Amino acid sequence: MTLDLRSKYVLSFLLLVLIAIVTANVYLEYSLGEWLETQLVTELRRHATIGRLLVESDGSLTSNRNPDRLADLLGHDQGVRVTFIAEDGRVLGDSQRDAVALLSMDNHKLRPEVVEALRDGVGISRRESATMAQGMLYVAVPFQQPDGGQGIVRAAVPLEGVQALTSRLRMAIVVAGLIAIMTAISLSGLFAHWTTHSQRHVIACAQTMAHSTRAPRIEIHANDALAGLASSLNLLAEEKNETLALLSERQSQMLAVLQSMHEGVIALDGEQVITLMNRSVTELLSLPHAPVGEAVRHILPEQIRKELALEQPYLPAQPFSTEFDLPGPMVRRVTAVVTPLHEHPGHVIVLRDVTEKRRLDAMRRDFVANVSHELRTPVSVLQANAQTLLEGALEDNKYSRILVSAMERNASRLAKLIADLLDLSRLEADQFAIELQSLELLPIVHEVVDLVRLAAQDKEIKLQIMVEPEMTIRADAEVLRRILINFLDNAVKYVPNRAKIWVRTRERQGQWRLEVLDDGPGIAPQHRDRVFERFYRVDSGRSRKMGGTGLGLSIVKHLAEKMGETVGMEAIVPQGSLFWLSVSRVVV
């Protein structure tokens, strides 16, 4: 059991009082007992001396009756036994024995007090009386008889009286001690409460300082050592508050930085238990919350733990990096850097989602390869035809015209490819100006349809417009024309003769769309998700023959995104294709 400061004060005070009372009790009992015995011895000696004086002044002790009467006289109503003893040990008189009983009493010559009195002048003895059968205190003094002989006058009292008096004295001391203890309990409680009030206040404040994030000040109105302690604790409290505030600020900054990082950060201790995890990791791993305090084996799949070397008994002591696929609804490519903590057991794992970067790298490689491939053909044709003309074909009017015509077609193709690349570059660099405004959709549709009508008539393709009259949308007019031209131009190029093409508007799932659909052969399923990629062609040979660059739909997608819209492609049952552009309808 733990005692508080006040209880310790009370117990200490009571212990001191108890020790003092016990010591005083022992001392007083011994001293008062000794004093009482001394007083009794003095009183008995006085009685014996009186008896001696009476005997020595009266010469009638030769009769056996005179000593006994004198003993009865001296011991009457005094509670003192007086005995006259002859030099030879015979008992001449006793205040508690009659004359007949004296004859049967033992010889007292060898009694200790008698021997001592005859030798030293006074004899004192504490012993059991053979005559009285009880403990007695004896004091004996010698006297001179008129005939020159000696005798002994002895006074005695029972020790029972002395013991009873001693017991009463001891009881009085015990009662006084109990009263003193009760008084001491009350006074010690008050004293301890008074003396420990400030100390308890200081202790309570110190405990609050130890467990609170904001340490309070201690108010002590005194000039003693406790005030100095309170002052020191106040200084410590101020330093603690400043330190905690600084640590809290730095921790907040660190957490803010960690939570703002695009990279995911996981901190592990020596037991591979997660001690820190930022928001990027929870989003990357699709976790509902940061599982701080849990073992990493319960969070990461086994394959990823193997990639991070977490399945080994000990992580490597040197930093290392790795790259792996993170499974999920959409597989993502992740790079990880595992670094050991300095001067602490544990490691820090930094995860970075590089899916988009790897995709862009692949697109860049494909782009370079496709551009190189697309440029190679027209450049090669131009170079070969020019060389043929320089070698003499220029003189052949018919053949030279064929060569120059081929050069003109490839130069046009090359110019269109470069123009599309420039447009795409401007769109990606955000250098393409867009001006959104309210437009009537139907006139723009008629205008674009008229541009492709001649090509459609050559193939006997029927064009049909199904756009709501007076429909107003918010868009850039030039961008809208370019997107619609691309959709219609592709449809006219790739559908067979006598096919049908519709341009219509339709609301689907709360969104208005401008759609271009046909009843041609459609696009195979494996190509549908890639038609908006750069240089991607469903039929490469036919596309090049028709002068396509493979960049049209990619440019369309960027233009739609610049306007804040989306584009898409769907298959038509039983056959055909549908290309659509979302539009923002303006309610007039």
ABEGO torsion letter per residue (X at the ends): XBBBAAAAAAAAAAAAAAAAAAAAAAAAAAAAAAAAAAAAAAAAAAAAAAAAAAAAABAAAABAAAAAAAAAAAABGAGBBBBBBBAAGBBABBAABBAAAAAABBBAAABAAAAAAAAAGBBBBBBBBAAAGBBBBBBBBBBBBAAGBBBBBBBBBBAAAAAAAAAAAAAAAAAAAAAAAAAAAAAAAAAAAAAAAAAAAAAAAAAAAAABABBBBBBBBBABAAAAAAAAAAAAAAAAAAAAAAAAAAAAAAAAAAAABABBBBBBBAAGBBABBBAAAAAAAGBABBBBGBBAAAABBAAAAAAAGAABABBBABBBBBBBBBBEABBBBBBBBBBBBBGBBEBBBBBBBAAAAAAAAAAAAAAAAAAAAAAAAAAAAAAAAAAAAAAGAAABAAAAAAAAAAAAAAAAAAAAAAAAAAAAAAAAAGABBBBBBBBBAAAAAAAAAAAAAAAAAAAGBBBBBBBBBGBBBBBBAAAAAAAAAAAAAAAAAABBBGBBBBBBBBBBGGBBBBBBBBABAEBBAAAAAAAABBGBBABAAAAAAAGBAGAAAAAAAAAAAAAGBBBBBBBBOABEBBBBBBBBBBBX
